[in-house]
Amino acid sequence: MARESSKPLDAGDKFPGIEFDTVEGSRLVLPDHLKNKWGVFFIYRGSW
């Protein structure tokens, strides 16, 4: 899903909706998966 604007998120901004497959093969939907929880969102694109 492409972001509507190219500006970074500011404190208090709503996290944009993102869906992706995990390495275990399940589907993860953010921010729904973290609803009422704290979490860290980390993307590792590889070293190539």
N, C-alpha and C positions, 0 to 999 in steps of 0.2 A: 504494500500500500504506500503510495507516495504521499509525502507531507504536503499540505496546502501552502505552506510558506517555508522559506529557507532559513528563517531566524531560529536560533537555539531556544530551547525551552527555558523559561525563567522560573524562579521559585514560585510555587503556587499554580503554575500552568497545568492543565489537564494533560495527562500522558496520551499520546495518539494511539489509536487502536492498531495493534500489530498481531498477525497470526503467523505461526511458523511451526515446522516439524522439529521435534527434539531428536537427539541422537538415539533415544530409546524407541523412536518410531511413533510416539503419541503426538497429538496436536495441542499446542499451547496458544492461548489467546490472552494477550495483555491489553489493557490492565485488568480484565475480568479475573484472571487467575490470582491476582494479588489483592483482590477486594478485601478491605478491612485488615490488611496485613502490611508489614514492612517487607521490602525486598530489594535486591540488587539486580539490575538488568545489565548483562555483560555479553558483548558480541566479540568473538574471536574469529577474525577473518583468515587466519593462517599466516605463516611466515614467508610465503612465496611472494 
